[in-house]
Amino acid sequence: MSDIRTKRAWDPHESSDGARFLIDGRWPPGVRHDSLRIVLWVREAAPSRKLMKWFRANASEWAEFKTRYFAELDANPAGWEPIARQARLGPVTLVYSMKERRRNNAVALAEYLSSRAGDQ
């Protein structure tokens, strides 16, 4: 798979971003729809509301969050397949709205997709 990057919804668009996908279940607050320059809003690739609520209460449980999120992704490959398909063609940027830049759903999804590159 090609280069998979992550970027907050409020970070500026750059030509090196490649295909941009919003991967949150909700639209980022205060962001205009035309400002994200996304290819697709992939709500199905977002963690469930139940899992996000758990993660907000247990932010230190990063490994457990990823385990639970990866199980959700395994159960719904149609949710992340459009991103994987595009990543085989060139750079992809996963756009997210969490404040935390190192431990969030986009970082976890990038890891998930990269780990499955050999399966494709």
Sequence and secondary structure as in RCSB ss.txt:
>XXXX:A:sequence
MSDIRTKRAWDPHESSDGARFLIDGRWPPGVRHDSLRIVLWVREAAPSRKLMKWFRANASEWAEFKTRYFAELDA
NPAGWEPIARQARLGPVTLVYSMKERRRNNAVALAEYLSSRAGDQ
>XXXX:A:secstr
   EEEEETTS   GGG EEEE  SS  TT  GGGS  SEE GGGS  HHHHHHHHHTTT HHHHHHHHHHHHHH
 HHHHHHHHHHHTTS EEEEE  S SSSSHHHHHHHHHHHTGGG 
